[in-house]
Amino acid sequence: MTKLAETEIQRRLVALPGWRREGDAITKEFVCAGFTEATQFIAAIAPVADAMDHHPDVQLYRYKRVKIILTTHRAGGLTENDFALVAKIEELRR
């Protein structure tokens, strides 16, 4: 897994509303209708992440907010795999 150059990361982030850089990771907070929708959203991400063998950090807080944190630990930063999973997560919310 090859770490992406900073210029490539910034170029991709411009096209991803709500996603932002936090150190070696990218994050986004999703606000769901309530607790049930938030847990269903997390449950929908799980099989997608498993199929990719790429697992985000997921935080559920304030009963309806879900924060996704993505990085590729083996590469020490962001890779193509992170952005591929972002695209799939975004598709789940449409």
Secondary structure, DSSP 8 states (H G I E B T S, - for coil): -----HHHHHHHHHTSTT-EEETTEEEEEEE-SSHHHHHHHHHHHHHHHHHHT---EEEEETTTEEEEEE-BGGGTB--HHHHHHHHHHHHHT-
